[in-house]
Amino acid sequence: MTNFIKYNIRAMALAASILCLVSCLEKYPEEAIPEEKALTTVDEANQFVLGIYADFKSSALYSGLLTLLPDIQADLVYAVDGYSNTYGDIWRWEILPTSNEITSVWAALYGVIGDCNFFFDYEPALRASLTSDEEVEQLNELCGETHFARALAYSELIKCFCKAYEPETAGDELGVILVDSYHNPGKFTRSSLKESYQFVLDDLAKAEELVTFGDTYSSVYFTKSLVHALYARIYLYMQDWDKAIEHSTEVIEDDALSLSSASRIYSSAGVSFYDYMWTNDVATEIIWKVGFTTTSYGGALGQVFLNYNYAYYRPDYVPASWALNLYTEKDLRYNSFFTSTTTGYAHGLTWPLLTKYMGNKEFLNSGILHVSMPKVFRLSEQYLIRAEARCRRGEFGIAAKDITTLRTARYSDYSSTSISADNWLQTISDERVRELYMEGFRLQDLKRWHKGFERTPQSNTVAKGSSLKIEADDPLFVWPIPQHELNSPGSEVQPNESNR
């Protein structure tokens, strides 16, 4: 989207998608939009792309399930005795191909893809009708944004529903169902994992060419640095360390971005710059966030961790003690994320609750609790990506500098980090937990590191699930393909091991 269009719509709420998905891989209902009137002008194309942005507001995605489920399934939280059983099957590892949460994520991501494919089906005819260079430039930008949206959606499907990428075997492992046309979707069958990642990379290459918007932070639109940020994440997952370093460096060297200090006070707000990021959803380290307004927003990330009713808290989940113990006294992230309080349960559990997602202040002032704008890409992740990739190359000293830079922005006082061949993975793993707690990365990290975990009971937690040992490469690290997809007429979709 051109800068002109962006700045003139910034005051508007993102438009709701003009298409409604009836199922994740089927066609839209005919009444959704008159075919002969679809995308006949650049203005209509612009409104359609706004609809794609709005797709990401779904509570099945970053403001809800896609962020919460992987970390709840892993080892970061415990269900509280007396909880509502929200996401209980996920926490207990009783995940089925009919689980509503799993099918909702699948459908929402393929919904984004469906909208993108619809746009691409009509784009050639629209392009042929254009008569000015300005309109061509605007359409190019819209195409770039749509390529990025599709790449992002497919990358999340791969993360959730496929095994970890191993370069030697990726050509033989199952990937996702690749569809690049709405009207001519082709056969519904799974491509290889290698082909699936290549599809994402191809879309990113087009986005890199066409997306021009940049030199900004806290953007609700796709930018040049965002394209590089997803590249870096994907290449890390693909074990291409050189390219992960290359693209994360592109982001880190963007002059518009910088880590938010947890010790420096934002004078007009009276809190640190880091705290302001969580209370107001604005920070120089936010690369891309899902844009919400008080009249148009998605899910409530903080609900299951707080369930505040203006009298007391009844959290469904509380932080694992091992994760809390990773933070040192000088680590200011602890107080930004957690607040110790007595809950409203009869057993009176007193515990540090996750208040990181208490909610955006503007929303809280409007009586909307626990709603924050998902900060899907932050600069800190890029430092962690580059540090891990450098460790993989044996460059422990230079990797330590990235961790030191991150910790200096987060600690009240910090000097330097020591990383070696013996401790690098534990150092990176612990730092990713500290920095990215409950942002949806933990299950994928354990999967790609081929690590299991074990839960041991802690105070006033649900017995079933609190004693749980998961071995490395357990089939449920890969979510089952939704049963309706396997059972749909003519389906040739192959199941995962977790489907059996």
Secondary structure in CASP SS format (residue, H / E / C, confidence):
PFRMAT SS
TARGET T0000
AUTHOR 0000-0000-0000
METHOD secondary structure of the structure
MODEL  1
M C 1.00
T C 1.00
N H 1.00
F H 1.00
I H 1.00
K H 1.00
Y H 1.00
N H 1.00
I H 1.00
R C 1.00
A C 1.00
M C 1.00
A C 1.00
L C 1.00
A C 1.00
A C 1.00
S C 1.00
I C 1.00
L C 1.00
C C 1.00
L C 1.00
V C 1.00
S C 1.00
C C 1.00
L C 1.00
E C 1.00
K C 1.00
Y C 1.00
P C 1.00
E H 1.00
E H 1.00
A H 1.00
I C 1.00
P C 1.00
E H 1.00
E H 1.00
K H 1.00
A C 1.00
L C 1.00
T C 1.00
T C 1.00
V H 1.00
D H 1.00
E H 1.00
A H 1.00
N H 1.00
Q H 1.00
F H 1.00
V H 1.00
L H 1.00
G H 1.00
I H 1.00
Y H 1.00
A H 1.00
D H 1.00
F C 1.00
K C 1.00
S C 1.00
S C 1.00
A C 1.00
L C 1.00
Y C 1.00
S C 1.00
G C 1.00
L H 1.00
L H 1.00
T H 1.00
L H 1.00
L H 1.00
P H 1.00
D H 1.00
I H 1.00
Q H 1.00
A C 1.00
D C 1.00
L C 1.00
V E 1.00
Y E 1.00
A E 1.00
V E 1.00
D C 1.00
G C 1.00
Y C 1.00
S C 1.00
N C 1.00
T C 1.00
Y C 1.00
G H 1.00
D H 1.00
I H 1.00
W H 1.00
R C 1.00
W C 1.00
E C 1.00
I C 1.00
L C 1.00
P C 1.00
T C 1.00
S C 1.00
N H 1.00
E H 1.00
I H 1.00
T H 1.00
S H 1.00
V H 1.00
W H 1.00
A H 1.00
A H 1.00
L H 1.00
Y H 1.00
G H 1.00
V H 1.00
I H 1.00
G H 1.00
D H 1.00
C H 1.00
N H 1.00
F H 1.00
F H 1.00
F H 1.00
D H 1.00
Y H 1.00
E H 1.00
P H 1.00
A H 1.00
L H 1.00
R H 1.00
A H 1.00
S H 1.00
L C 1.00
T C 1.00
S C 1.00
D H 1.00
E H 1.00
E H 1.00
V H 1.00
E H 1.00
Q H 1.00
L H 1.00
N H 1.00
E H 1.00
L H 1.00
C H 1.00
G H 1.00
E H 1.00
T H 1.00
H H 1.00
F H 1.00
A H 1.00
R H 1.00
A H 1.00
L H 1.00
A H 1.00
Y H 1.00
S H 1.00
E H 1.00
L H 1.00
I H 1.00
K H 1.00
C H 1.00
F H 1.00
C C 1.00
K C 1.00
A C 1.00
Y C 1.00
E C 1.00
P C 1.00
E C 1.00
T C 1.00
A C 1.00
G C 1.00
D C 1.00
E C 1.00
L E 1.00
G E 1.00
V E 1.00
I E 1.00
L C 1.00
V C 1.00
D C 1.00
S C 1.00
Y C 1.00
H C 1.00
N C 1.00
P C 1.00
G C 1.00
K C 1.00
F C 1.00
T C 1.00
R E 1.00
S E 1.00
S E 1.00
L H 1.00
K H 1.00
E H 1.00
S H 1.00
Y H 1.00
Q H 1.00
F H 1.00
V H 1.00
L H 1.00
D H 1.00
D H 1.00
L H 1.00
A H 1.00
K H 1.00
A H 1.00
E H 1.00
E H 1.00
L H 1.00
V C 1.00
T C 1.00
F C 1.00
G C 1.00
D C 1.00
T C 1.00
Y C 1.00
S C 1.00
S C 1.00
V C 1.00
Y C 1.00
F C 1.00
T C 1.00
K H 1.00
S H 1.00
L H 1.00
V H 1.00
H H 1.00
A H 1.00
L H 1.00
Y H 1.00
A H 1.00
R H 1.00
I H 1.00
Y H 1.00
L H 1.00
Y H 1.00
M C 1.00
Q C 1.00
D C 1.00
W H 1.00
D H 1.00
K H 1.00
A H 1.00
I H 1.00
E H 1.00
H H 1.00
S H 1.00
T H 1.00
E H 1.00
V H 1.00
I H 1.00
E C 1.00
D C 1.00
D C 1.00
A C 1.00
L C 1.00
S C 1.00
L C 1.00
S C 1.00
S C 1.00
A C 1.00
S C 1.00
R C 1.00
I E 1.00
Y E 1.00
S C 1.00
S C 1.00
A C 1.00
G C 1.00
V E 1.00
S E 1.00
F H 1.00
Y H 1.00
D H 1.00
Y H 1.00
M H 1.00
W H 1.00
T H 1.00
N H 1.00
D C 1.00
V C 1.00
A C 1.00
T C 1.00
E C 1.00
I E 1.00
I E 1.00
W E 1.00
K E 1.00
V C 1.00
G C 1.00
F C 1.00
T E 1.00
T C 1.00
T C 1.00
S E 1.00
Y C 1.00
G C 1.00
G C 1.00
A C 1.00
L C 1.00
G C 1.00
Q H 1.00
V H 1.00
F H 1.00
L H 1.00
N C 1.00
Y C 1.00
N C 1.00
Y C 1.00
A C 1.00
Y C 1.00
Y C 1.00
R C 1.00
P C 1.00
D C 1.00
Y E 1.00
V E 1.00
P E 1.00
A C 1.00
S H 1.00
W H 1.00
A H 1.00
L H 1.00
N C 1.00
L C 1.00
Y C 1.00
T C 1.00
E C 1.00
K C 1.00
D E 1.00
L C 1.00
R H 1.00
Y H 1.00
N H 1.00
S H 1.00
F H 1.00
F E 1.00
T E 1.00
S E 1.00
T E 1.00
T E 1.00
T C 1.00
G C 1.00
Y C 1.00
A C 1.00
H C 1.00
G C 1.00
L C 1.00
T E 1.00
W E 1.00
P E 1.00
L E 1.00
L E 1.00
T C 1.00
K C 1.00
Y C 1.00
M C 1.00
G C 1.00
N C 1.00
K H 1.00
E H 1.00
F H 1.00
L H 1.00
N H 1.00
S C 1.00
G C 1.00
I C 1.00
L C 1.00
H C 1.00
V C 1.00
S C 1.00
M C 1.00
P C 1.00
K E 1.00
V E 1.00
F E 1.00
R E 1.00
L H 1.00
S H 1.00
E H 1.00
Q H 1.00
Y H 1.00
L H 1.00
I H 1.00
R H 1.00
A H 1.00
E H 1.00
A H 1.00
R H 1.00
C H 1.00
R H 1.00
R C 1.00
G C 1.00
E C 1.00
F H 1.00
G H 1.00
I H 1.00
A H 1.00
A H 1.00
K H 1.00
D H 1.00
I H 1.00
T H 1.00
T H 1.00
L H 1.00
R H 1.00
T H 1.00
A H 1.00
R H 1.00
Y E 1.00
S C 1.00
D C 1.00
Y C 1.00
S C 1.00
S C 1.00
T C 1.00
S C 1.00
I C 1.00
S C 1.00
A C 1.00
D C 1.00
N C 1.00
W H 1.00
L H 1.00
Q H 1.00
T H 1.00
I H 1.00
S H 1.00
D H 1.00
E H 1.00
R H 1.00
V H 1.00
R H 1.00
E H 1.00
L H 1.00
Y C 1.00
M C 1.00
E C 1.00
G C 1.00
F C 1.00
R H 1.00
L H 1.00
Q H 1.00
D H 1.00
L H 1.00
K H 1.00
R H 1.00
W H 1.00
H C 1.00
K C 1.00
G C 1.00
F E 1.00
E E 1.00
R E 1.00
T C 1.00
P C 1.00
Q C 1.00
S C 1.00
N C 1.00
T E 1.00
V C 1.00
A H 1.00
K H 1.00
G H 1.00
S H 1.00
S C 1.00
L E 1.00
K E 1.00
I E 1.00
E C 1.00
A C 1.00
D C 1.00
D C 1.00
P H 1.00
L H 1.00
F H 1.00
V C 1.00
W C 1.00
P C 1.00
I C 1.00
P C 1.00
Q H 1.00
H H 1.00
E H 1.00
L H 1.00
N H 1.00
S C 1.00
P C 1.00
G C 1.00
S C 1.00
E C 1.00
V C 1.00
Q C 1.00
P C 1.00
N C 1.00
E H 1.00
S H 1.00
N H 1.00
R C 1.00
END
